[in-house]
Amino acid sequence: MNVITWLLLMIVVLLGTTANISLKYALYVSSATKEASTSILNLLSSRYFMIWFICYTFMTLLWLYVLRTIPLSQAFPVLGLMYALIPIASHYLLKEQVRFSQWLGISIIITGVVLVVN
């Protein structure tokens, strides 16, 4: 296992986080107040939906590559960082509220990932 592979794993996490935030924003932009068919067309033609699609595609391809070199018992827990990064990103980018209990959970997740990887 080399540093490059671990960096690629971190890119997988970042792409996954970006994909989820982009999809949430694409759904927000497509607006639920519009007619359902118009809303779906707006979603599919949204640049944020395309960002989701591109990020998710590259994330999956990189994940397949990473799995060839890092043991699953170490690589999979690192994906758990997405459970920490997505609420943080949604707090700052989408202005969503994150409660104290969520911040506590985020810190526990990060601590757990650090313990598993070492």
Secondary structure, 3 states (H helix, E strand, C coil): CCHHHHHHHHHHHHHHHHHHHHHHHHHHHHCCCCCHHHHHHHHHHCHHHHHHHHHHHHHHHHHHHHHCCCCHHHHHHHHCHHHHHHHHHHHHHCCCCCCHHHHHHHHHHHHHHHHHHC
